[in-house]
Amino acid sequence: MNTISTGIIGALILGLLICFLLPIVGFIYSRIRYKKIAKPFLFGMLTFFVSQIVLRLPIIQVLLPKFDWYNIFVAKYYYLYVILLALSAGVFEEVGRFLVVKYFLKKNRRYGDGIAFGIGHGGIEAILIVGMSYINMLVYSLASNKGTLEALLNGAPQTAIDSVNAALAGLSIAGVLLGALERVFAMAMHIGMTMIVYMGFAKKKEGTYLLVAILVHTMVDSLCGILPKLGISGGALEVVFGACAALLLWYTLRMKRPMMELTQ
């Protein structure tokens, strides 16, 4: 049975606060700053949920692994697999953004609407992908320290029990906090990529900017999959991810004036 340190439990709580408060604070700020942004914020959340949770993840995690050719491809051509996986994320999410803005947000294409959309998109990702995982790990950690983990997992398959024990054994303060920090970077990137799509509509060059958004998304996700295989540490990878987020945040800030002029 694993004994989880108070430092790790504290890190999980802090990570939870970051994942859940980040979209809430972002929504409040954008609502105060730009007014009437509830619709793009909610559609941003919906876009992530449909494009990833409903469509893409079931395809790559449930459907494709049933085919032998797919498993052979993953094993033999890892780097190409990572690039195609990243491309699929770019296509599903950016096309999702594009379609939603085109058909459902015709009257919500201001600069502030793009900010709110990106916050909603990145915020629900932080909650579903990391926040919910941290809730589980916190519950399991507390149960493990109280000696009630076996009772909590009673009836679960042995593979699930082994998976929980392995996850608890692999917890570290740095790893937990880096996971939460990554969500901050990811939200900045979602705002930036949303702004690329929005700029396409503002400049009447929707297709061109959609391709740019897909390319940027693919490049960033490819780096996150390839660099660890090349021996890059988790900390160094977050530096790279943070640099990408900073560039997209810079783009977002630079586009404020021209976009506001185009959408007046």
Long-range contacts (C-beta under 8 A, 24 or more apart in sequence): 1-144, 1-147, 1-149, 1-150, 2-144, 2-165, 2-168, 2-169, 3-144, 3-145, 4-141, 4-142, 4-144, 4-145, 4-168, 4-171, 5-173, 7-173, 8-141, 8-171, 8-172, 8-173, 8-176, 9-138, 9-141, 9-142, 10-173, 11-173, 11-176, 11-177, 12-134, 12-137, 12-138, 12-141, 12-171, 12-176, 13-138, 14-177, 14-180, 15-130, 15-131, 15-134, 15-176, 15-177, 15-179, 15-180, 16-131, 16-134, 16-135, 16-138, 18-126, 18-180, 18-181, 18-183, 18-184, 19-126, 19-127, 19-130, 19-131, 19-134, 19-180, 19-183, 20-126, 20-127, 20-131, 22-122, 22-123, 22-126, 22-183, 22-184, 22-187, 23-119, 23-120, 23-122, 23-123, 23-124, 23-126, 23-127, 23-187, 24-123, 26-119, 26-123, 26-187, 27-116, 27-119, 27-120, 27-123, 30-112, 30-115, 30-116, 30-119, 31-116, 33-112, 34-110, 34-111, 34-112, 34-113, 34-115, 34-116, 35-112, 37-108, 37-112, 37-113, 37-115, 37-116, 38-116, 39-105, 39-108, 40-105, 40-108, 40-113, 40-114, 40-116, 40-117, 40-120, 41-116, 41-117, 41-119, 41-120, 42-120, 43-100, 43-104, 43-105, 43-117, 43-120, 44-116, 44-117, 44-118, 44-119, 44-120, 44-121, 44-122, 44-123, 44-124, 44-190, 44-194, 45-120, 45-121, 45-123, 45-124, 46-100, 47-93, 47-96, 47-97, 47-100, 47-117, 47-120, 47-121, 48-93, 48-96, 48-120, 48-121, 48-122, 48-124, 48-125, 48-128, 49-124, 49-128, 50-96, 51-92, 51-93, 51-95, 51-96, 52-89, 52-92, 52-93, 52-125, 53-128, 55-92, 56-88, 56-89, 56-92, 60-85, 60-88, 78-229, 79-226, 79-229, 82-222, 82-225, 82-226, 82-229, 83-218, 83-222, 83-225, 83-226, 85-221, 85-225, 86-217, 86-218, 86-219, 86-220, 86-221, 86-222, 86-224, 86-225, 87-214, 87-218, 89-217, 89-218, 89-221, 90-213, 90-214, 90-215, 90-216, 90-217, 90-218, 90-221, 91-214, 93-121, 93-193, 93-217, 94-193, 94-197, 94-210, 94-213, 94-214, 94-217, 95-210, 95-214, 97-121, 97-193, 97-194, 97-197, 97-213, 98-197, 98-200, 98-206, 98-210, 98-213, 101-197, 101-198, 101-201, 102-201, 102-206, 109-198, 109-201, 109-202, 109-263, 110-259, 110-260, 110-263, 111-195, 111-198, 111-255, 111-256, 111-259, 111-260, 111-263, 113-198, 114-191, 114-194, 114-195, 114-197, 114-198, 114-259, 115-191, 115-194, 115-195, 115-252, 117-194, 117-198, 118-187, 118-190, 118-191, 118-192, 118-193, 118-194, 118-195, 119-187, 119-190, 119-191, 121-190, 121-194, 122-183, 122-186, 122-187, 122-188, 122-189, 122-190, 122-191, 123-187, 125-183, 125-186, 125-187, 125-190, 126-183, 126-186, 126-187, 129-183, 130-179, 130-180, 130-182, 130-183, 134-176, 134-179, 134-180, 137-167, 137-168, 137-171, 140-164, 140-167, 140-168, 141-168, 141-171, 144-168, 174-234, 174-235, 175-234, 178-234, 178-235, 178-238, 181-238, 181-242, 182-238, 182-241, 184-245, 185-238, 185-241, 185-242, 185-244, 185-245, 186-241, 186-245, 188-245, 188-246, 188-248, 188-249, 188-252, 189-220, 189-244, 189-245, 189-248, 191-248, 191-249, 191-252, 192-216, 192-245, 192-247, 192-248, 192-249, 192-251, 192-252, 193-217, 193-248, 195-248, 195-251, 195-252, 195-255, 195-259, 196-251, 198-259, 199-255, 199-259, 202-258, 202-259, 202-262, 202-263, 203-262, 216-248, 220-244
